């Protein structure tokens, strides 16, 4: 699988379907991932094992869900806009974006950024 669009489609499916096994062939040995938390820099994972450990836990969490809003692929890069729901309330979500880079059919970089949660804005 070398098509960037297909790699990103499978990556998104892992989270939408809570099936972390879909990630196994997608992560490059030299992958670097930056999560949205903890602020301000986010957790940085380096290498296939660290990235997979983080993503397996996130994809496997059935108490939350990702809703894909948009995906744009340009060359070896992709931008994924998403909404992450962590509860059933109308404000129990956060919106964000991942900036991805794919090389030879595997993810080599995944940088996550987010807006403040509507719940945080109300509670502030």
C-alpha distance (Angstrom), angle and dihedral (degrees) to the residues before:
residue distance angle dihedral
X1 . . .
X2 3.81 . .
X3 3.80 103.1 .
X4 3.82 108.9 109.4
X5 3.81 92.0 -146.7
X6 3.81 91.2 55.0
X7 3.81 92.7 47.8
X8 3.81 91.3 51.5
X9 3.82 92.1 44.4
X10 3.81 90.4 54.1
X11 3.83 91.4 44.2
X12 3.81 91.0 53.6
X13 3.81 91.6 45.5
X14 3.82 90.3 57.0
X15 3.80 89.6 62.4
X16 3.80 97.9 36.8
X17 3.81 91.9 50.3
X18 3.84 96.0 35.4
X19 3.81 87.7 -124.9
X20 3.79 108.2 138.2
X21 3.82 90.9 177.3
X22 3.82 87.9 77.3
X23 3.81 87.9 69.2
X24 3.81 96.8 59.3
X25 3.83 97.9 92.5
X26 3.80 96.4 32.7
X27 3.80 102.7 70.2
X28 3.80 121.4 84.7
X29 3.82 120.8 -140.1
X30 3.83 89.5 -116.0
X31 3.80 96.5 45.3
X32 3.80 118.1 146.8
X33 3.79 119.2 -160.7
X34 3.80 129.6 -177.3
X35 3.80 116.4 -165.5
X36 3.78 124.7 -150.4
X37 3.82 93.0 -113.1
X38 2.91 149.0 98.5
X39 3.79 94.7 37.5
X40 2.91 138.0 -99.6
X41 3.83 99.5 24.4
X42 3.79 104.6 11.0
X43 3.78 128.3 -137.6
X44 3.81 112.0 -57.1
X45 3.79 118.2 -147.4
X46 3.80 119.4 -169.5
X47 3.78 123.4 -165.4
X48 3.78 134.4 18.0
X49 3.81 96.4 -78.6
X50 3.82 95.7 51.5
X51 3.82 93.2 45.0
X52 3.80 92.8 47.1
X53 3.80 92.4 48.1
X54 3.80 90.7 54.1
X55 3.82 95.3 43.5
X56 3.81 94.6 44.5
X57 3.81 90.6 57.6
X58 3.81 92.6 45.8
X59 3.81 95.3 46.1
X60 3.79 92.5 44.7
X61 3.82 95.0 53.0
X62 3.81 104.8 105.4
X63 3.82 92.3 -176.5
X64 3.81 89.3 73.7
X65 3.78 135.7 43.5
X66 3.77 140.2 -161.2
X67 3.78 121.6 -137.8
X68 3.78 113.8 -162.0
X69 3.80 112.2 -136.6
X70 3.80 102.2 176.9
X71 3.79 142.5 -17.1
X72 3.79 125.7 -158.1
X73 3.80 120.8 -174.3
X74 3.80 121.3 -164.5
X75 3.78 117.2 172.2
X76 3.80 109.5 -54.0
X77 3.82 93.1 -14.3
X78 3.77 134.7 81.2
X79 3.78 134.7 -172.0
X80 3.80 116.6 -150.8
X81 3.81 119.0 -166.5
X82 3.81 112.5 -163.2
X83 3.78 146.8 165.9
X84 3.82 117.5 -136.8
X85 3.81 114.2 -155.1
X86 3.80 117.1 -159.0
X87 3.81 99.4 171.6
X88 3.78 144.0 9.8
X89 3.81 97.4 -100.8
X90 3.80 121.0 104.4
X91 3.82 91.2 -113.2
X92 3.81 97.2 41.9
X93 3.78 97.1 107.0
X94 3.77 144.1 77.5
X95 3.80 127.9 -150.2
X96 3.76 122.5 -139.8
X97 3.75 150.0 149.2
X98 3.79 135.6 -125.2
X99 3.78 121.2 -151.4
X100 3.78 107.0 -152.3
X101 3.79 135.1 -171.4
X102 3.80 123.1 -164.4
X103 3.79 127.2 -164.8
X104 3.81 125.0 -178.1
X105 3.80 91.7 -11.4
X106 3.82 96.1 -50.8
X107 3.78 135.4 97.2
X108 3.80 112.3 -106.8
X109 3.81 98.5 169.7
X110 3.80 135.5 23.8
X111 3.79 118.8 173.7
X112 3.82 117.4 -176.4
X113 3.81 125.6 -155.3
X114 3.78 129.8 174.7
X115 3.77 145.7 -174.2
X116 3.76 120.4 -125.6
X117 3.77 113.8 -82.7
X118 3.83 114.8 -103.4
X119 3.82 86.0 -127.4
X120 3.83 90.1 57.6
X121 3.81 91.0 49.8
X122 3.82 91.3 52.6
X123 3.81 93.3 45.1
X124 3.84 93.8 47.6
